[in-house]
Amino acid sequence: MDDNTIVAQVETALSEVLEREVTGLTEEIRLFEDLHLDSTSVMEMLMELEDSMKIVIDPENLDMDDFQTVATLTGYLRRISPEPQGAGE
């Protein structure tokens, strides 16, 4: 899954959690300071992303460094996303 697709998924999840449209995310946007997320909204966002991206997020393995910016979140989601069928062949 490419970064643009992941960012679009994050925008959709954030829009749902924050109950307002979230668009135009850039890599340097900070999740807590700029978007005003808190620990509860982060967990809600992760549940939305699990459903939309068909991934499983283990809360025991979460590292707050992965939630500093849109770029760090995108990197985290890319790492845990399954490879598409036929990739690497």
N, C-alpha and C positions, 0 to 999 in steps of 0.2 A: 504494500500500500504506500503510495507516495505522500509526501508532506502536504500537498495541496488538498488531497482527499481527507487526510487526517485533520487538517485545520478546519475544513468544512464540517466534519463530524463534531469537532470541538465547539464550533460556533452554534451548531444546532443544539447540542447538549446544554451549552451555557444559556442559550435563549430559553430553553425549557426550564432550567433551574432558576434563572434570574427573573423569569416571567417578563422579559422584554427582549426585543430583537438585538442580537449581538452579531455584528458583521464587521468585515474589514480588519480582522485580527492580524497583527504583525508579530514577528518573532520576539521583539523586545518588550511587548506588553506583559506587565507583571500581574499574575493572577490575583494576588492578595491586595497589593497596593493600588493597582489601576482598576481592576474589575471588582474589588471589594468582596472577594470570596472569603468565606470562613471555613472552618473544618467541616461543618455540616454541609455546606454547599459544594465543597470539593467531593465529599462522599456521594452526594446526589448526582453530581456531574459524572463521576466514575460509574455509577450504576447505569446512567443513560448511555454512556459510551460502551459499556459491556453489552447492552442490548443492541445498539445500532451497529457496532463494529464486530459483533459476534466474538468477543474476547472474554477472558476470565482474568479478573484482577484480584490477586491475593492481598488482602489488607495487611497481612503480616510482613510482606515484602516491600511495602511502600516506603519511599525515601522522600522526605520533604524537599530535597534538592531537585527532584523531578517536577516540582510544582512551582518553581520560581517564576518562570516566564512561559509564554506560549511555545517558544523554541524547546525548552527543556521538557515540557509536557509532550510535545510532538515527538521528540526523541524517545521518550519513555514508551509512548504508545506504539511507535514503530518497532521498538525492541520486543514488545510482548505480542505483537500481532502475528498471527500465523502467516507463513509464506503462501502466496496464492498457488493454486494447483498448477503444476507444470513449470513452476519457477526453478531455475537452476538446471534445467534439462538441456 
